[in-house]
Amino acid sequence: MGYREAWVQRGPHRIYVREYPGEDPPVVLLHGFPDNLHLYDRLLPHLQPARRVVTFDFLGWGASDKPAGYPYTASNQTGDLDAVIEQLALERVVLVAHDASGPPAIDWALAHPDRVAALVLLNTYYGWTRTLRRPQAIFLYSTPVLRNLARAVASRFDALDRSLYRWQVGRFIHDPAVREELVPQLYAGFRSARPAFWSLNNDLLGTVISRRRSMPKLRGFSRPVRIIFGAADPYLNSGVAKRFHELFPTSELFLLPSARHYVQVDQPEEVAGLILSTPATPP
């Protein structure tokens, strides 16, 4: 698959972007944490060459700039997404959000409904819901007081940090062979992204609490919404998916029984088919 590399400016910083040719409206794939745009490597062959696809690393992740002391927050990630859409001159987009990219994707969609052809949600979250569960490592790194001790230990003991990552992210993937291939690849990019990871964990509880107040706005969103969740994910689980389905009046719900948190890794062909068949709002 051929792609064009680009750098998008976000103030003095640069966001790394890959753009694959195809038909509009473009599909914009957003990663969460603790990963990067390579989370979609197994999905891309099933979207290409039918559709134009854009992938990028949020600031602090992957190949994008990692400015020291930068406030890595969900709101600033909304700004990253906006910069990519504007500087690539994308008129209408299909936004595909996973994990921590849910709040920035939904915030951008609510602010620009006329620019959204469709919204696709893959095992993600927005505001706090009753069944939402933080993964164990995220619980460690996002809980006040506890997180300071956890980070100090992780920073001091590389082997422990690597083992925790492999155990936690390994639980996100159903197939052992895929797990053995992908998890070390993602961890190799995670080490330099730890400041962004910790900053986003600092922001996590405030994000889900503040977005809970915005959840009634989802009922007024009239663009097509497709909810595609791995039903075997114990964290961002089927209860979270069903709550999204209740809140978005135009949504369709698909629960893939054997897929876990990384639904685009476990069932790439089926997820791609559901993305490509999502009804898009005409221009």
C-alpha positions in Angstrom: 0.0 0.0 0.0 1.4 3.3 -1.0 1.0 6.4 1.2 2.1 10.0 1.3 3.8 11.2 4.4 3.1 14.7 5.6 3.8 16.9 8.6 1.0 19.0 10.0 1.9 22.1 12.1 0.3 22.4 15.6 1.8 25.7 16.7 5.6 25.2 16.8 5.1 21.4 16.9 4.7 18.8 14.1 2.1 16.0 13.8 3.1 13.0 11.6 0.5 12.0 9.1 0.1 9.2 6.5 -2.4 9.7 3.7 -3.5 6.8 1.5 -5.3 7.5 -1.9 -8.8 6.5 -2.6 -12.4 7.8 -2.9 -13.8 10.4 -0.6 -15.1 10.9 2.0 -11.8 10.1 3.7 -11.6 7.8 6.7 -9.6 9.3 9.5 -8.3 6.7 12.0 -7.5 7.9 15.5 -5.5 5.9 18.0 -5.8 5.8 21.8 -3.2 5.0 24.4 -0.8 3.4 24.9 -0.4 2.9 21.2 0.1 4.9 17.9 -1.0 4.8 14.3 0.4 1.3 13.8 -2.6 0.0 15.7 -4.4 0.2 12.4 -1.8 -1.7 10.3 -3.9 -4.9 10.1 -7.0 -2.9 9.2 -5.6 -0.7 6.4 -5.3 -3.5 3.8 -9.1 -4.1 4.0 -9.9 -0.3 3.5 -7.5 0.1 0.6 -7.7 0.9 -2.2 -11.4 1.6 -2.0 -11.2 4.6 0.3 -9.0 7.5 1.0 -7.5 7.0 4.5 -5.7 9.3 6.9 -3.8 8.1 9.9 -1.7 10.2 12.3 0.1 10.1 15.6 -1.2 12.6 18.2 1.5 14.9 19.6 3.6 13.0 22.1 3.1 9.6 20.3 4.7 7.7 17.5 6.7 9.8 15.0 5.0 13.1 16.0 6.9 15.7 18.0 7.1 15.1 21.8 7.6 18.6 23.3 8.7 18.4 26.9 6.3 19.9 29.4 3.4 20.0 26.9 -0.1 19.7 28.3 -1.2 16.4 26.7 -4.9 16.4 27.2 -8.1 15.3 25.5 -8.9 18.9 24.6 -5.5 19.4 23.1 -5.9 16.2 21.1 -9.1 17.7 19.6 -6.8 20.5 18.4 -4.5 18.0 16.9 -7.4 16.4 15.0 -8.6 19.8 13.8 -5.1 20.7 12.6 -4.9 17.5 10.5 -8.4 18.0 9.0 -7.8 21.7 8.2 -4.3 21.4 6.8 -5.1 18.4 4.6 -8.2 20.3 3.4 -10.5 17.5 4.2 -14.0 18.8 3.6 -16.1 15.9 5.1 -14.7 13.0 7.1 -15.6 9.6 8.5 -14.1 9.8 12.0 -13.0 6.4 13.5 -12.2 6.7 17.2 -10.7 4.1 19.5 -10.0 4.1 23.2 -8.8 7.6 24.4 -9.5 9.2 21.1 -13.2 9.0 21.8 -13.5 12.4 23.6 -11.5 14.4 21.0 -13.3 12.7 18.1 -16.8 13.2 19.6 -16.0 16.8 20.7 -14.8 17.6 17.2 -17.9 16.0 15.7 -20.3 17.9 17.9 -18.5 21.2 17.1 -18.5 20.5 13.3 -21.5 18.3 12.5 -21.6 19.6 8.9 -18.1 18.3 8.3 -18.8 14.8 9.6 -19.9 12.2 6.9 -20.1 9.6 9.7 -18.8 8.7 13.1 -17.5 5.2 13.9 -16.7 4.2 17.5 -14.5 1.3 18.3 -14.2 0.3 22.0 -14.0 3.8 23.2 -15.5 6.1 25.8 -16.7 9.7 26.3 -18.2 10.5 29.7 -18.3 8.2 32.7 -20.9 5.4 32.4 -21.9 2.8 34.9 -20.2 -0.2 33.3 -17.0 1.6 32.2 -13.9 -0.1 33.7 -10.3 1.2 33.6 -7.7 -1.4 32.6 -5.5 -2.3 35.6 -2.5 -0.4 34.4 -4.6 2.7 33.6 -6.1 2.5 37.1 -2.5 2.5 38.5 -1.4 5.4 36.4 -4.5 7.6 36.7 -5.5 7.3 40.3 -4.2 10.3 42.4 -1.5 9.5 44.9 -1.2 5.9 43.7 0.0 7.0 40.3 3.0 8.8 41.7 4.3 5.6 43.3 3.5 3.5 40.2 5.4 5.9 37.9 8.4 6.0 40.1 8.6 2.3 40.2 8.1 2.0 36.4 10.8 4.6 35.7 13.3 2.8 37.9 12.7 -0.8 36.8 12.6 -1.2 33.0 11.9 -4.9 33.1 8.9 -4.4 35.3 7.6 -1.6 33.1 8.0 -3.8 30.0 6.3 -6.8 31.7 3.4 -4.7 32.9 2.9 -3.3 29.4 3.1 -6.7 27.7 0.6 -8.1 30.2 -1.9 -5.3 30.0 -1.7 -4.7 26.2 -1.5 -8.4 25.6 -5.0 -8.7 27.3 -6.3 -6.4 24.6 -5.7 -9.0 21.8 -7.4 -12.3 21.2 -4.9 -14.1 19.0 -1.7 -15.2 20.7 0.4 -15.1 17.5 -0.8 -11.5 16.7 -0.2 -10.6 20.4 3.4 -11.8 20.2 4.0 -9.8 17.0 2.2 -6.5 17.8 2.8 -5.9 21.5 6.6 -5.6 21.3 6.3 -3.3 18.3 3.9 -1.0 20.2 6.1 -1.1 23.3 9.1 0.0 21.3 7.3 3.2 20.5 5.8 3.6 24.0 9.0 4.3 25.9 9.5 7.8 24.3 5.7 8.5 24.6 5.6 7.9 28.4 5.3 11.7 29.2 2.2 11.9 27.0 0.8 8.7 28.5 1.2 9.9 32.0 -0.2 13.4 31.2 -3.2 11.9 29.5 -3.7 9.7 32.6 -3.6 12.8 34.8 -6.4 14.2 32.5 -8.5 11.0 32.3 -10.8 11.3 35.3 -11.4 15.0 34.7 -12.2 14.2 31.0 -14.8 11.5 31.7 -16.4 13.6 34.5 -16.6 16.8 32.4 -17.8 15.0 29.3 -20.6 13.3 31.3 -22.2 16.8 31.5 -22.0 17.0 27.7 -23.5 13.5 27.0 -27.1 14.9 26.5 -25.6 16.7 23.4 -25.1 13.4 21.8 -28.9 13.0 21.4 -28.9 16.0 19.1 -26.2 14.6 16.7 -27.9 13.7 13.5 -25.1 12.3 11.4 -24.7 8.5 10.9 -23.0 6.7 13.8 -21.8 3.1 13.8 -20.7 1.5 17.1 -18.4 -1.5 16.6 -17.2 -3.0 19.8 -15.3 -6.2 20.7 -17.7 -7.8 23.0 -14.9 -9.7 24.9 -13.4 -6.4 26.1 -13.9 -6.3 29.9 -13.0 -2.6 30.2 -14.7 -0.6 27.4 -17.3 -3.3 27.2 -20.7 -4.0 25.7 -22.4 -2.0 28.4 -20.5 1.1 27.2 -21.4 0.3 23.6 -25.1 -0.1 24.5 -25.0 3.3 26.3 -23.6 5.0 23.2 -26.4 3.3 21.2 -29.0 4.8 23.6 -27.5 8.3 23.4 -26.9 8.6 19.6 -30.3 8.5 17.9 -28.9 7.6 14.5 -26.6 4.9 15.7 -26.2 1.3 14.7 -24.7 -1.2 17.1 -22.4 -4.1 16.3 -20.9 -6.4 18.9 -18.2 -8.8 17.7 -18.3 -11.7 20.1 -14.7 -12.9 20.1 -12.9 -9.6 19.7 -11.3 -7.9 22.7 -10.3 -4.2 23.3 -8.3 -4.0 20.0 -11.2 -4.9 17.9 -9.5 -3.6 14.7 -6.6 -6.0 15.4 -8.8 -9.0 16.3 -11.4 -8.7 13.5 -9.8 -6.3 10.9 -11.7 -7.6 7.8 -15.1 -7.4 9.6 -14.4 -4.0 11.1 -13.3 -2.6 7.7 -16.4 -3.9 6.1 -18.6 -2.2 8.7 -16.6 1.1 8.2 -16.9 1.0 4.4 -20.6 0.2 4.6 -21.4 2.9 7.0 -24.0 5.3 5.5 -22.4 8.7 4.9 -24.2 12.0 5.0 -24.2 13.5 1.5 -22.4 16.8 0.9 
